[in-house]
């Protein structure tokens, strides 16, 4: 059915968000029209691949 069975998505983990973070994600979902799971996956993958601007949030190691 799938060309690469390893590409089938499955539940991997969960995140804990406070009320402000949840409202931000919900606002992004409403604004973009993207499914919440898809949006969160894209954000995680961008961060993991270093595409997101990490300079502002992560202190440099000595």
C-alpha positions, 0 to 999 in steps of 0.5 A: 500500500505504501511505497515506504512503510517507515513513512507511515506516521504514528503517535510518538510522544506528547507535550505539555503546554500552559494556557498561553502556549495552547492559545498560541497553537490554537490561534496558529491553527485557526490562522493557517487552517492547518491541522493541529497535529500537522502544525506541531509536527512541522514545528518540531521538525523545523526545530530539529533540523535547525531551520528555526532561528534558535539564536534568540532562545538557546544560550551558546555553549562555551 
